[in-house]
């Protein structure tokens, strides 16, 4: 009998090991996280800020079509045209208000997406390994840059933020809530609301950036799916909250609303399907206009796509584009490991696009510096196959372009930043879904033995 028990134990152990092996092999995430910080004492790596402060609101799992004025046909009464404020303000003030669909890199889970949004970088294998335990960010980030500039950050909502940035928020303005109970649809949202409005109403409250992370839409998705009356009620609540926020906003504060990822038709996420990787972004400047009314932005800079089932094209960006964009808008250096590209509309402050040219130049130089540093690191050999191509595109970039050559230069710089992103994605963020699934099946089997 003891031998039988022992062999069963060995068998379970073996199945377990095989499960872990296959599961982790499925995530071919090999990026080395560099710990360098982007700094410049002379201010040459940043722009004058457009806004003194920012309110950044995350509605977890806010898919693009939830905000889109042109949702798929036929629209759902439960999640289309319910959260209407962003599309209303964008229609009324197209030089102050901007809607985007963002591609959020898989794995589409909150921890990984928060890292992407704040660092501008791609997932690493360490992220996956510590998925549920959480882990703090050691890379340069938008949050780290705010801190280095002496800015004060208030925070409320999903406690993934305080796991990732344990020492970054003002202790007396930090209100984290447990994000684990998917059955609970309201506690986190009510907590955010309770602490958000006193800080917005108090003109002397000492925050520079306020981050609020709502979880209800995500939890309704997991529990009941997007096509449920509770989703409509939840989105109506979010619309109501946003209207109050806009009402209280002063002219020096930029409002940023985003989803960290989307959700599939059943309301779940984590994978790389179209609906899971589609997140919404709304940027609103109540005071100064960001886009000059006579701006003639070359169309090649404004990428679009059509959301599945919709008939009208929408602006489409990468979610990691937020990192360089928010950093430069708030007068900070772009995080060192960033692979995102600045969003043109938000920097086209005069007719000629001078600020955009400046922002894109800083952004391109930052990515070049990052790639050069990576190339010289212990993992630099990973870039062997892509390096010649990248260098060839880099040779076409000329930072001393004459006004006549501007448009071609913007194209060359964007070609470089986007090639860098696609090369790195190919190298560092490949997923083998069948290995991951097989590994999970084995792990579950082993657990039930
Ligand atoms: Zn979720």
Boltz pocket constraint, residues with backbone or C-beta under 6 A from the ligand:
constraints:
  - pocket:
      binder: B
      contacts: [[A, 61], [A, 218], [A, 219], [A, 222], [A, 267], [A, 269]]
      max_distance: 6.0
